[in-house]
Amino acid sequence: MVSPTAFEQAWKLGDQVPGWLTVDQATMLWRAALRLGPGARIVEIGSHQGRSTTVLGLAARSVGATVVAVDPFVEGRLFGGTPTRVSFEKNLARAGLNDVVRLEDEYSTKLRKQWNERVHLLYIDGKHDYWTFTDDMLWSENLVPDGEILVHDAFSSIGVTCGIIAKVLCGNRYVYVDRAGSLARFRLTRPGRADRRRVLAEMPWFVRNVWIKVLLRLRLRPVARLFGHDGPYDPY
Ligand SMILES: C[S@@+](CC[C@H](N)C(=O)[O-])C[C@H]1O[C@@H](n2cnc3c(N)ncnc32)[C@H](O)[C@@H]1O
């Protein structure tokens, strides 16, 4: 049972960190982490300034689990490189999570090849191209049976959605469970026909999100508003 007070306290800290996680998505991360037991390990790929890491870390602490945050802090306009790492460390320290979260300052694709620890929950929000995302899904080889995989931008990024079509819709390893906005939950188990139909049912929503992105690139925000999208940011 989720304690609303505990989540609200955690979100108060998480929401102070800039990033792209909504309160509904934070709730989904929080609940997934609370389903874990003592000693469990969460791997987060793509931490940025620590918005999702804070939520996962505080939930992990309450069940005796830990978080491994994987982020190479890529230099560049979008993600900010070293200053972003400094903010990440400051935000995690402010939340009192230095003993719960371990930072791996490395590319997920490189780290995966030498990784040998068991993973109980996998959260993927790193590089969003098809090749990196599908490689990140292979972290599930370390996942406990029936473990959960949470994927941000699952139905709003062309690279990630193509990966989901290839590996979830057409594959035999993952079942799509549900989503909060573009944060989707998958389980490591063999899918049936109904599971595949649920992925297909999200395709119109994915097409709508890509359409919104096109409108925003064309600076047609009023038209995007007609499709129910408010604000300057891509749907997530
Ligand atoms: C969308 S942000 C993550 C947002 C974060 N989860 C939050 O809640 O604010 C994507 C992050 O992925 C990182 N990244 C890019 N390529 C990566 C890779 N190959 N492995 C791990 N992280 C990567 C970037 O440095 C960036 O910080």
The ligand as a MOL file (V3000), in Angstrom:
LIG
                    3D

  0  0  0     0  0            999 V3000
M  V30 BEGIN CTAB
M  V30 COUNTS 27 29 0 0 0
M  V30 BEGIN ATOM
M  V30 1 C 16.3380 12.5930 -20.4470 0
M  V30 2 S 17.7940 12.7120 -19.4980 0 CHG=1
M  V30 3 C 17.4050 11.7610 -18.0660 0
M  V30 4 C 16.4140 12.4420 -17.1960 0
M  V30 5 C 16.3210 11.9070 -15.7790 0
M  V30 6 N 15.9130 10.5230 -15.7530 0
M  V30 7 C 15.3590 12.7830 -14.9760 0
M  V30 8 O 14.4240 12.2720 -14.3760 0
M  V30 9 O 15.5440 14.0000 -14.9740 0 CHG=-1
M  V30 10 C 18.8770 11.6610 -20.3740 0
M  V30 11 C 20.2260 11.4640 -19.6970 0
M  V30 12 O 20.8230 10.3410 -20.3420 0
M  V30 13 C 22.2000 10.5270 -20.3370 0
M  V30 14 N 22.7680 9.6330 -21.3530 0
M  V30 15 C 22.9690 9.8330 -22.6660 0
M  V30 16 N 23.5320 8.7470 -23.2250 0
M  V30 17 C 23.6450 7.8360 -22.2280 0
M  V30 18 C 24.1330 6.5120 -22.1570 0
M  V30 19 N 24.6000 5.8710 -23.2380 0
M  V30 20 N 24.1280 5.8730 -20.9640 0
M  V30 21 C 23.6100 6.4780 -19.8530 0
M  V30 22 N 23.1270 7.7290 -19.8690 0
M  V30 23 C 23.1490 8.3900 -21.0370 0
M  V30 24 C 22.4030 12.0030 -20.6000 0
M  V30 25 O 23.6770 12.4280 -20.1300 0
M  V30 26 C 21.2230 12.5960 -19.8330 0
M  V30 27 O 21.6290 13.0430 -18.5630 0
M  V30 END ATOM
M  V30 BEGIN BOND
M  V30 1 1 1 2
M  V30 2 1 2 3
M  V30 3 1 2 10
M  V30 4 1 3 4
M  V30 5 1 4 5
M  V30 6 1 5 6
M  V30 7 1 5 7
M  V30 8 2 7 8
M  V30 9 1 7 9
M  V30 10 1 10 11
M  V30 11 1 11 12
M  V30 12 1 11 26
M  V30 13 1 12 13
M  V30 14 1 13 14
M  V30 15 1 13 24
M  V30 16 1 14 15
M  V30 17 1 14 23
M  V30 18 2 15 16
M  V30 19 1 16 17
M  V30 20 1 17 18
M  V30 21 2 17 23
M  V30 22 1 18 19
M  V30 23 2 18 20
M  V30 24 1 20 21
M  V30 25 2 21 22
M  V30 26 1 22 23
M  V30 27 1 24 25
M  V30 28 1 24 26
M  V30 29 1 26 27
M  V30 END BOND
M  V30 END CTAB
M  END
